[in-house]
Amino acid sequence: MPKPGRLELPDAAWSLELDGTSELGKTMYGHERLHVGRFTLADGTLMDQAREVMPTVSLPASRAAHLL
């Protein structure tokens, strides 16, 4: 059973529209690169469920530009 506020979909089909990749300059959380893009679940119902548990964050263009 998933924890509250989580959605576990290990077998769901998904896609990622990649906008850009940036080298982090140091390892963060075990990763050296940041990929920015749009993640979509193939099943629209699952996508709606995912939107309900994902926080909505908007970055000003000035902050987001260096990520691309």
QUIZI-V375406 format. One record per residue. N is the residue number from 0. RES is the residue in three letters. SS is DSSP state (h for helix, s for strand, l for the rest). Layout:
BEGIN
((N	RES	SS) (N	RES	SS))
END
This chain:
BEGIN
((0	MET	l) (1	PRO	l) (2	LYS	l) (3	PRO	l) (4	GLY	l) (5	ARG	l) (6	LEU	l) (7	GLU	l) (8	LEU	l) (9	PRO	l) (10	ASP	l) (11	ALA	l) (12	ALA	l) (13	TRP	s) (14	SER	s) (15	LEU	s) (16	GLU	s) (17	LEU	s) (18	ASP	s) (19	GLY	s) (20	THR	s) (21	SER	s) (22	GLU	s) (23	LEU	s) (24	GLY	s) (25	LYS	s) (26	THR	s) (27	MET	s) (28	TYR	l) (29	GLY	l) (30	HIS	s) (31	GLU	s) (32	ARG	s) (33	LEU	s) (34	HIS	s) (35	VAL	s) (36	GLY	s) (37	ARG	s) (38	PHE	s) (39	THR	s) (40	LEU	s) (41	ALA	l) (42	ASP	l) (43	GLY	h) (44	THR	h) (45	LEU	h) (46	MET	h) (47	ASP	h) (48	GLN	h) (49	ALA	h) (50	ARG	h) (51	GLU	h) (52	VAL	h) (53	MET	l) (54	PRO	l) (55	THR	l) (56	VAL	l) (57	SER	l) (58	LEU	l) (59	PRO	l) (60	ALA	h) (61	SER	h) (62	ARG	h) (63	ALA	h) (64	ALA	h) (65	HIS	h) (66	LEU	h) (67	LEU	l))
END
